[in-house]
Amino acid sequence: MTRPTIEERFARLINPVGPHHIWTGNVHHGKPRMRNNGKLDHPVRAIMGITDRAVRIIKLCHAPLCVNPEHYRFHRTFDRKLARMGEFPNTPLWQLVIAILDDEIPEGPPDLVKEAKWLARRCK
């Protein structure tokens, strides 16, 4: 007998209510959880195949147990090492952000420096 796939288990453990997919499976501290490759994981992360822990899933709807992937957005957290290795766009903005995070004084157009400072505060 073959094990059910992630998609089959996900479909079995949701209850569609309007545009929401209400999770009926395991819940830990009020957040949905499902076993994926031997580890407990958020169902949206599992169904979307997101294994990178630097990718945050951010819920956009107000239904407490909604796991509809369309009701989430995905955000990759900033990592200076990855940025230096080229994982982030090599643009003047990101170069300024890295400079600010390295406690250097940024030089450039005032509006670009202002945006870089704003981004750097959120990347620490």
Long-range contacts (C-beta under 8 A, 24 or more apart in sequence): 6-34, 6-36, 6-46, 6-47, 7-47, 9-34, 10-34, 10-43, 10-46, 10-47, 10-67, 13-43, 14-67, 17-63, 19-68, 19-70, 19-71, 20-61, 20-63, 20-66, 20-68, 20-71, 21-66, 21-67, 21-68, 22-63, 22-65, 22-66, 22-67, 23-65, 23-66, 23-67, 27-65, 30-64, 32-65, 32-67, 42-67, 43-67, 44-69, 44-72, 48-74, 50-74, 52-76, 54-79, 54-82, 77-123, 78-119, 78-122, 78-123, 93-119, 97-123
